[in-house]
């Protein structure tokens, strides 16, 4: 914004310099010869410059001609000189090193100010668009690479906690989330190994308990048979 403003200001100053040089080249002979018709034609041609709002030619302390935009009618050169809204130039016209007149020029900064405001608005709008684009991109990337993987890990952790040890964790990134997913996989493998060992131990214990129950039942059966046999022998001998 500041660069554009300075560039526009320099352009306005360059226009003012062009008009000044044009006056220094075109008016000396005309003022010397009192060719005021040529002076008037010069003034009219100068107003082809878009930003010229006031121009006065003075010769021998008399106003030869004055031209200004309608909104500045009856304004004196001092009005433009004392306002920051204008750029002014006062040029001494010399012919053969003798002063023959003065040209007073005022150029408005209105167009420049409008361009600066427009450029400022465009710049601010572009910054806003860029900011929204950056925010949206960050949000989408964060959602894809952070929120979504974390939600998947959360769901997997819940299923694992519910006993679904075959739950898959499909995260293959190399960042912290990927490392966390790898830790989850390793944890699941450890849990499966521990669970398998526990199940095997429980199965072995159950088989041993079943064998002990069968052995006790068999011992009880033989004890009863032995007692019955002893009773039969005792009866037979007593008889």
C-alpha positions in Angstrom: 0.0 0.0 0.0 2.7 2.4 1.0 4.7 1.6 -2.1 1.7 2.2 -4.4 0.9 5.4 -2.6 4.5 6.7 -3.1 4.5 5.5 -6.7 1.2 7.5 -7.4 2.6 10.5 -5.6 5.7 10.4 -7.7 3.6 10.1 -10.8 1.7 13.2 -9.8 4.9 15.1 -9.1 6.2 14.0 -12.5 3.1 15.4 -14.2 3.6 18.7 -12.4 7.2 18.7 -13.5 6.1 18.1 -17.2 3.7 21.0 -17.1 6.4 23.2 -15.5 8.9 22.4 -18.2 6.3 22.9 -20.9 5.5 26.4 -19.5 9.2 27.3 -19.3 9.6 26.3 -23.0 6.4 27.6 -24.5 5.6 30.9 -22.7 8.8 33.0 -22.6 8.5 34.3 -26.2 4.7 34.7 -25.9 4.9 36.8 -22.7 7.8 38.8 -24.1 5.8 39.7 -27.2 2.5 40.1 -25.3 1.0 37.3 -27.4 -1.7 36.6 -24.8 -3.8 34.6 -27.3 -1.0 32.0 -27.4 -0.9 32.1 -23.6 -4.6 31.3 -23.5 -4.2 28.4 -25.9 -1.4 27.1 -23.7 -3.5 27.2 -20.6 -6.3 25.4 -22.4 -3.9 22.7 -23.6 -2.5 22.2 -20.1 -6.0 21.4 -18.8 -5.8 18.2 -20.8 -3.8 16.9 -17.8 -6.4 15.1 -15.7 -5.2 16.4 -12.3 -4.8 20.1 -13.2 -7.4 22.2 -11.3 -5.9 25.7 -11.4 -3.5 27.6 -13.6 -2.7 31.3 -13.6 -0.3 33.3 -15.8 0.9 36.6 -14.5 3.0 39.2 -16.4 4.2 42.5 -15.1 2.3 41.8 -11.9 -0.9 41.6 -13.8 -3.1 38.5 -14.2 -3.0 37.6 -17.9 -5.4 34.6 -17.6 -6.7 32.2 -15.0 -8.4 28.9 -15.5 -9.8 26.5 -12.9 -12.3 23.7 -12.5 -15.8 24.8 -11.8 -15.7 23.7 -8.1 -12.7 26.0 -7.5 -14.0 29.1 -9.2 -12.9 32.3 -7.5 -10.3 30.5 -5.5 -6.9 32.1 -5.2 -3.6 30.4 -5.5 -3.1 30.7 -1.7 -6.1 28.4 -1.2 -4.3 25.5 -3.0 -1.0 26.5 -1.4 -2.4 26.0 2.1 -4.1 22.7 1.5 -2.5 19.3 1.7 -5.1 18.1 -0.9 -3.1 19.7 -3.7 0.3 19.9 -5.2 1.4 23.3 -6.3 4.1 24.8 -8.4 5.1 28.5 -9.0 7.3 28.9 -12.0 9.2 32.0 -13.0 9.3 32.5 -16.8 12.4 34.2 -18.2 13.3 35.4 -21.6 17.0 36.1 -22.3 17.5 35.9 -18.5 14.9 38.6 -17.9 11.8 37.7 -15.9 8.7 38.1 -18.0 6.1 36.3 -16.0 5.0 33.8 -13.4 2.9 30.6 -13.8 1.0 29.2 -10.9 -0.2 25.6 -11.1 -2.3 23.5 -8.7 -2.9 19.8 -9.1 -5.4 17.8 -7.0 -4.6 14.7 -5.1 -8.2 13.5 -5.4 -7.6 10.9 -8.1 -4.4 9.7 -6.3 -6.3 9.4 -3.0 -9.1 7.4 -4.7 -6.5 5.1 -6.2 -4.8 4.7 -2.8 -8.1 3.9 -1.2 -8.9 1.4 -4.0 -5.5 -0.3 -3.7 -5.9 -0.4 0.1 -9.3 -2.0 -0.2 -8.0 -4.5 -2.7 -5.0 -5.3 -0.5 -7.1 -5.8 2.6 -9.5 -7.9 0.6 -6.7 -10.1 -0.7 -5.2 -10.4 2.8 -8.6 -11.5 4.0 -9.0 -14.1 1.2 -5.5 -15.3 1.9 -6.2 -15.5 5.6 -9.4 -17.5 5.0 -7.6 -19.8 2.6 -4.8 -20.4 5.1 -7.3 -21.0 7.9 -9.4 -23.4 5.7 -6.3 -25.3 4.5 -5.0 -25.6 8.1 -8.4 -26.8 9.3 -8.8 -29.4 6.5 -5.2 -30.7 7.0 -5.7 -30.8 10.7 -8.9 -32.6 10.3 -7.3 -35.1 7.9 -4.1 -35.7 9.7 -5.0 -35.0 13.3 -8.7 -35.1 14.2 -9.6 -38.0 12.0 -6.7 -40.3 13.0 -7.3 -39.4 16.7 -11.0 -40.3 16.3 -9.9 -43.6 14.8 -7.6 -44.3 17.6 -10.3 -43.4 20.1 -12.7 -45.7 18.5 -10.1 -48.5 18.3 -9.2 -48.0 22.0 -12.9 -48.3 23.0 -13.3 -51.5 21.0 -10.2 -52.9 22.5 -11.4 -52.0 26.0 -14.7 -53.9 25.2 -12.6 -57.0 24.4 -12.5 -56.8 20.6 -8.8 -57.6 20.3 -8.9 -58.1 16.6 -9.7 -54.4 16.0 -7.6 -53.0 13.1 -5.8 -49.7 13.4 -5.2 -48.4 9.9 -2.8 -45.5 10.4 0.5 -45.6 8.6 1.9 -42.1 9.0 5.3 -41.3 10.3 4.3 -38.6 12.7 3.4 -38.8 16.4 0.0 -40.1 15.7 1.5 -42.9 13.5 3.9 -43.7 16.4 0.9 -43.8 18.8 -0.9 -46.1 16.4 2.1 -48.4 16.3 2.2 -48.4 20.1 -1.5 -49.4 20.1 -0.7 -52.3 17.7 2.1 -53.5 19.9 -0.1 -53.2 23.0 -2.7 -55.3 21.2 -0.2 -58.0 20.3 1.0 -58.1 23.9 -2.6 -58.3 25.2 -3.3 -61.1 22.7 -0.2 -63.0 23.8 -1.1 -62.6 27.4 -4.7 -63.5 26.7 -3.6 -66.6 24.8 -1.2 -67.7 27.6 -4.0 -67.1 30.1 -6.5 -69.1 28.1 -4.0 -71.9 27.7 -3.3 -71.9 31.4 -7.0 -71.8 32.2 -7.6 -74.7 29.8 -4.8 -76.7 31.4 -6.1 -76.0 34.9 -9.6 -77.0 33.9 -8.3 -80.3 32.5 -6.4 -81.0 35.7 -9.4 -80.2 37.8 -11.5 -82.4 35.6 -8.9 -85.2 35.9 -8.9 -84.8 39.7 -12.6 -84.9 39.8 -12.6 -88.2 37.8 -9.9 -89.5 40.1 -11.8 -88.7 43.2 -15.0 -90.3 41.7 -13.0 -93.4 40.8 -11.5 -93.6 44.3 -14.9 -93.2 45.9 -16.3 -95.9 43.6 -13.4 -98.3 44.5 -13.8 -97.5 48.2 -17.5 -98.3 48.1 -16.8 -101.6 46.2 -14.1 -102.5 48.7 -16.4 -101.8 51.7 -19.2 -103.9 50.0 -16.7 -106.7 49.4 -15.6 -106.6 53.0 -19.1 -106.8 54.2 -19.9 -109.7 51.9 -16.8 -111.6 53.2 -17.7 -110.9 56.8 -21.2 -112.3 56.3 -19.9 -115.3 54.5 -17.5 -116.1 57.3 -20.1 -115.5 60.0 -22.5 -117.8 58.3 
